[in-house]
Amino acid sequence: MSKLSVIIPAYNEEDGIALVIDRVLSIESALRESGVDLELVVVDDGSKDRTAQVVQQYPRVRLIQHAVNGGYGAAIKTGFTAATGEYLAFLDADGTYPPEHLPDLYRALIDQQADLVIGSRMAGASTEMPFVRRIGNMIFARLVSLLGRQYVSDSASGMRLFRREILAQLYPLPDGLNFTPVMSTRAVHEHLKIIEVAVPYKERIGQSKLNVVRDGVRFTNSIVWTVLGYNPVRVF
């Protein structure tokens, strides 16, 4: 049987991490019915709270700890390196994304012979995303779609599932919160087969690490510079 490794990057998420772990573990039987075993890896990215201690209460969860905070993307990449599954997925530790939809993403990947499945918050499912962030995500998605000539509705989604074998085509990827839009941009320009599955989105548990203005500028710059590496003429 194949294996799906689910990576959860966590930085100061003691209030929400237990609930997310419980929800991921609850889909194990549904995944097995689809022909895949579950491996759950939590990467504690130098948390200063009790995140690691909470995760240690779950013997079925692999915990990896960064000595210092390396960033959202750095934590996910550490998880990729440690994971043993042929399929990889990741989602946030704050309860915003629904782990219960991971079996749907996996079945979509297999049934449609895709390389990458994005859990899209912008594809029509219910959302509690703040208005300003929703507008920002629409702009990022339009930019990726325009420059890559392939439509993507949610280029910054933090819930994805893909085949491990495509990692070499996706790298290099940044260490920060711009990890996801750069992944989307590289996937488009590497001509990987991307599909999206609509997922509901909840407001996060605890305080967000995202700064709308600072990270919005970083996202835009990251997308443009990634495209420049593939097709400079397209940007102009």
C-alpha positions in Angstrom: 0.0 0.0 0.0 1.2 3.5 -0.8 1.9 6.1 1.9 0.8 9.7 2.3 3.0 11.9 4.5 1.1 14.9 5.9 3.4 17.7 7.0 2.2 20.3 9.6 4.5 23.3 10.1 4.0 24.8 13.6 5.3 27.9 15.2 3.7 28.9 18.6 0.5 27.0 17.9 -0.1 25.4 21.3 -3.8 26.5 21.3 -4.7 24.8 18.1 -2.2 22.1 17.2 -4.0 19.3 19.2 -7.3 19.8 17.4 -5.6 19.7 14.0 -3.7 16.5 14.9 -6.9 14.9 16.1 -8.6 15.8 12.9 -5.8 14.5 10.7 -5.7 11.2 12.6 -9.4 10.9 12.2 -9.2 10.5 8.4 -6.8 7.5 8.6 -9.5 5.0 7.8 -10.8 7.1 4.9 -7.4 7.3 3.4 -6.9 3.5 3.8 -10.1 2.9 2.0 -8.6 4.9 -0.9 -5.5 2.7 -0.8 -3.0 4.8 1.1 -1.5 4.7 4.6 -1.1 7.9 6.7 2.2 9.3 8.1 1.8 12.5 10.1 4.9 14.7 10.7 4.8 17.9 12.7 7.7 20.3 12.4 8.0 22.6 15.4 9.7 25.7 14.0 11.5 26.9 17.1 8.3 27.6 19.1 8.6 29.5 22.4 5.4 28.1 23.8 4.3 24.5 24.6 3.7 23.4 20.9 6.3 20.6 21.1 5.0 19.3 24.5 1.5 19.1 23.1 2.7 17.1 20.0 4.7 14.8 22.2 1.5 13.5 23.7 0.7 11.8 20.4 2.9 8.7 20.0 1.7 8.2 16.4 3.0 11.6 15.3 6.6 12.2 14.3 7.9 15.4 15.9 10.8 17.3 14.4 12.1 20.4 16.1 14.0 23.4 14.7 16.4 24.9 17.3 15.5 28.4 16.0 12.7 29.7 13.9 13.5 29.2 10.2 10.3 30.2 8.6 7.1 28.6 7.3 8.7 27.3 4.1 11.8 26.0 5.9 9.6 24.0 8.3 7.7 22.4 5.4 10.9 21.5 3.6 12.3 19.9 6.7 9.1 17.8 6.8 9.5 16.8 3.1 13.0 15.6 3.9 11.9 13.6 6.9 8.8 12.1 5.3 8.8 8.6 3.9 5.6 8.6 1.8 5.4 8.5 -2.0 2.8 11.2 -1.7 3.2 14.4 0.3 0.7 16.9 1.7 0.8 19.9 4.0 -1.6 22.1 5.8 -1.4 24.7 8.5 -1.5 24.1 12.3 -4.0 26.8 13.0 -7.3 25.0 12.1 -8.0 27.1 9.0 -7.8 24.2 6.5 -10.0 21.0 6.7 -7.9 17.8 7.0 -11.2 15.9 6.4 -10.8 16.9 2.7 -7.4 15.3 2.3 -8.9 12.0 1.0 -10.8 14.1 -1.6 -7.5 15.7 -2.7 -5.8 12.3 -2.9 -8.6 10.7 -4.9 -8.5 13.7 -7.3 -4.8 13.3 -7.8 -5.1 9.6 -8.6 -8.3 9.8 -10.6 -7.2 12.7 -12.8 -3.5 11.6 -12.9 -2.4 15.0 -11.7 0.9 16.0 -10.2 -0.3 18.6 -7.7 -3.7 19.2 -6.1 -4.4 22.5 -4.4 -7.1 22.9 -1.8 -8.6 26.1 -3.1 -10.3 28.6 -0.7 -11.4 30.6 -3.7 -13.3 28.0 -5.7 -16.7 28.5 -4.2 -16.7 26.7 -0.8 -17.6 28.5 2.3 -14.9 30.9 3.6 -14.3 33.0 6.7 -11.2 34.7 5.1 -11.1 38.4 5.9 -12.0 40.6 2.9 -8.6 42.3 2.5 -6.8 38.9 2.4 -9.4 37.6 -0.1 -8.7 40.5 -2.4 -5.0 39.9 -2.0 -5.3 36.2 -2.8 -7.3 37.0 -5.9 -4.6 39.4 -7.1 -1.8 36.8 -6.5 -3.8 34.1 -8.3 -4.5 36.4 -11.3 -0.8 37.3 -11.5 0.3 33.7 -11.5 -2.4 32.8 -14.0 -1.5 35.8 -16.3 2.2 35.2 -16.3 2.0 31.5 -16.5 -0.9 31.2 -19.0 -2.6 28.6 -16.8 -5.6 29.4 -14.5 -5.0 28.9 -10.8 -7.7 30.3 -8.4 -5.7 30.1 -5.1 -2.0 30.4 -5.7 -1.3 30.9 -2.0 -3.3 28.0 -0.5 -1.6 26.3 2.4 -3.3 23.0 1.8 -1.7 20.8 -1.0 -1.1 17.2 -2.0 1.3 16.0 -4.6 3.6 13.3 -5.8 7.0 13.2 -4.2 8.7 12.7 -7.6 7.9 16.3 -8.6 9.9 17.9 -5.7 13.0 18.2 -7.9 11.0 20.3 -10.4 9.6 22.6 -7.6 12.9 23.3 -5.9 14.3 25.8 -5.0 11.6 27.1 -2.7 11.8 29.9 -0.2 11.9 29.6 3.6 9.2 32.2 4.3 5.5 32.6 3.9 6.0 33.2 0.2 6.6 29.4 -0.1 3.2 28.6 -1.5 2.9 31.3 -4.3 6.4 30.4 -5.5 5.5 26.7 -5.5 2.4 27.5 -7.6 4.5 29.7 -10.0 7.2 27.0 -10.5 4.6 24.3 -10.9 2.9 26.3 -13.7 6.1 27.0 -15.5 7.3 23.4 -15.1 4.1 22.4 -17.0 3.0 20.1 -14.1 -0.6 19.0 -14.1 -2.3 21.1 -11.5 -5.9 20.7 -10.4 -7.9 22.4 -7.6 -10.4 21.0 -5.2 -12.7 23.5 -3.4 -12.3 23.5 0.4 -14.0 25.5 3.1 -11.8 27.9 5.1 -12.1 28.9 8.7 -10.6 31.8 10.6 -7.5 30.7 12.4 -7.1 29.8 16.1 -4.7 32.3 17.7 -2.8 35.2 16.2 -1.8 35.3 12.5 1.8 35.6 11.5 0.8 37.2 8.2 1.3 40.9 7.6 -1.0 41.9 4.8 1.2 44.7 3.4 4.7 43.4 4.0 3.9 39.8 3.0 1.7 40.9 0.1 4.7 42.8 -1.4 6.9 39.8 -0.8 4.4 37.5 -2.5 4.2 39.7 -5.5 8.0 40.1 -5.8 8.5 36.4 -5.4 6.0 35.6 -8.2 7.6 38.1 -10.6 11.2 37.1 -9.9 10.3 33.4 -10.3 8.7 34.0 -13.6 11.7 36.1 -14.7 13.9 33.0 -14.2 11.7 31.1 -16.7 10.5 33.6 -19.2 11.8 37.2 -18.8 9.9 38.4 -21.9 6.6 37.3 -20.5 6.8 39.7 -17.5 7.4 42.7 -19.9 
